[in-house]
Amino acid sequence: MIGESLAGSRAPNCDGAKSVSVTDIPKSATQFSSSSPFRRGAPRKPSVGHRDELPAASGLQTVTEPSYPPRMPVSLISPLATFGELLDENSFSLGELHSHPLAAVFAPQFDAFQIKWFAANAARAALVIALGKANGTLSATDDAIDDFLDLLDRTLLIVTKNDRRAPQYVFYFGTAPVHVLKQPIHGEELATVGGFVPSLQASPHPTLAVLAPVLVTLVAKADAAIAQHLAADQALKDFDMLGGKKALIDGDNVLRQTVYGQLAAIPHANPTAMLPGNFADRFFRHEARRGVAALRNPKDVQAKLDGHKKKMEAAQKHLDSLAARAAQKAADKKVALEAAAAVEQGKKDKKAADDKLKELEKAAKAAKQKSK
């Protein structure tokens, strides 16, 4: 330490700290010629236990250059970060920069970033709105086709006199309830229903034939809704992974790295400020200061856990519901296939029985003719 003379030989140093001997150091410890904190004589905060020991008679005083915790590399914003997280990180750095006189000069760059953030966020919000509308349109066209299936069901029951096993009814719906065909949002439903058009157009029943142009219109709207949804979904993905959001995050990471390097140079350029070597770290959140790890109140951590638990329970409930619906759909489809197979087998059995009956009648007729 400055001004301290000790008897004995030089002792080994710890943690990589360097000891420098200087002759006739001025009384003011700030009168050094070098501005670099890593050069000899730079006025740095002393570290306890880091010193040189020189013979008292030598007239030499010791100056210890202390070691500081290593700088943590500035954490980069993940491409998966939300816009809210991105703004929160930027605002944190802004608050830190504005609060330190030597760092405030960098704050305008982070203010400028927020202007870009608002523009990009507005652009993304427009894409989210477009996707939401596309989802609504897709659902509406599915509802319209479901309504059409109810209409077709009622019309077929009139034509077949309420016989759901009549060949004409089974041709459209099989032996499964109508709701089985309704369950998926388009997908198999749309492909199946779209195949009804030629049959309706060729139907000898006017009440069925008149439904054909209605179905053509509904299928066309559904196809357009699917294309609109796919385009909106892809546009949002492109914005996030390739476009505006990616450019915003890439620019923010460049800004963070650049300013971090400039902040790291401040202790070197201002030795009299006695700033720590890891001065730049305080302006950016690191993993230990982000998210749940930044919370210090156990109640806050518990609240976070409870919130996540509720979300997990809701997600599990939804997953169980989807699994149950899928299982029911599979069971209904199996029943429908088995019923259709039974109907087909019944037709074959009936034909075989009819053929057999004809043979027996023919044989009986021949025998009767012979007995005369």
Residue pairs with C-beta under 8 A, 6 or more apart in sequence:
1 46
1 51
1 62
1 64
2 25
2 29
2 46
2 61
2 62
2 63
3 61
4 51
4 61
4 62
5 54
5 56
5 60
5 61
5 62
6 51
6 53
6 54
6 56
6 62
7 53
7 55
7 56
8 53
8 55
9 53
10 19
10 52
10 53
10 54
11 51
11 52
11 53
13 19
13 50
13 52
14 49
14 50
15 47
15 50
15 67
16 67
17 47
17 50
17 64
17 65
17 66
17 67
18 64
18 65
19 50
19 51
19 52
19 62
19 63
19 64
19 65
20 40
20 41
20 52
20 62
20 63
20 64
20 65
21 52
21 54
21 60
21 61
21 62
21 63
22 40
22 41
22 60
22 61
22 63
23 59
23 60
25 41
25 61
25 63
29 43
30 43
30 272
32 41
32 42
32 43
32 271
33 41
34 40
34 41
34 42
35 42
35 268
35 269
35 271
36 42
36 268
36 271
37 44
37 65
37 267
37 268
37 271
37 277
38 65
38 268
40 63
40 65
41 63
42 65
42 271
43 271
43 272
43 274
44 65
44 66
44 271
44 274
45 66
45 274
45 276
46 64
46 66
47 64
47 66
47 67
50 64
50 66
50 67
51 62
51 64
52 62
52 64
53 62
54 60
54 61
54 62
68 276
68 277
68 278
69 276
69 277
69 278
70 277
70 278
71 264
71 277
71 278
71 280
71 281
72 278
72 281
72 286
74 256
74 257
74 260
74 280
74 284
75 284
75 285
75 286
75 287
75 290
76 253
76 256
76 257
77 85
77 86
77 89
77 249
77 252
77 253
77 256
78 249
79 240
79 241
79 245
79 246
79 249
81 89
81 249
83 117
83 120
83 121
83 124
83 245
86 117
86 248
86 249
86 252
87 114
87 117
87 121
89 252
89 284
89 285
90 110
90 113
90 114
90 117
90 252
91 114
92 284
92 285
93 110
93 256
93 283
93 284
94 107
94 110
94 111
94 114
96 103
96 282
96 283
97 103
97 104
97 106
97 107
97 110
97 283
98 104
98 107
102 266
102 270
102 273
102 275
103 263
103 266
103 283
106 259
106 262
106 263
109 255
109 259
110 255
110 259
113 251
113 252
113 255
116 248
116 251
117 248
120 244
120 245
120 247
120 248
123 239
123 244
124 236
124 239
124 240
124 244
124 245
127 232
127 235
127 236
127 239
128 236
130 232
130 235
130 236
131 229
131 232
131 233
131 235
131 236
133 232
134 225
134 228
134 229
134 231
134 232
134 233
135 229
137 225
137 228
137 229
138 185
138 186
138 225
138 226
138 228
138 229
139 185
140 225
141 186
141 218
141 221
141 222
141 225
142 185
142 186
142 189
142 222
144 218
144 221
144 222
145 186
145 189
145 190
145 193
145 218
145 219
145 222
146 182
148 193
148 211
148 214
148 215
148 218
149 178
149 181
149 182
149 193
150 178
151 211
152 172
152 196
152 208
152 211
153 173
153 178
155 207
155 208
155 211
156 168
156 169
156 172
156 173
156 208
157 163
157 164
157 169
158 207
159 168
159 205
159 207
159 208
160 166
160 168
160 169
163 169
164 170
164 173
164 175
165 175
165 343
170 340
170 343
171 199
172 196
172 199
173 181
174 336
174 339
174 340
175 335
175 336
175 339
175 340
175 343
176 332
176 333
176 335
176 336
176 339
177 332
180 329
180 332
180 333
180 336
181 189
181 192
181 193
182 189
183 189
183 325
183 329
184 329
186 222
186 226
190 219
190 222
190 223
190 226
193 215
193 219
194 215
194 219
196 215
197 212
197 215
197 216
197 219
200 208
200 209
200 211
200 212
200 215
201 209
201 212
202 209
203 209
203 212
239 245
240 246
256 284
259 283
260 280
260 283
260 284
261 280
263 279
263 280
263 283
264 279
264 280
266 273
266 275
266 279
266 280
267 273
267 275
267 276
267 277
267 279
285 294
287 293
288 294
292 301
292 304
295 301
295 304
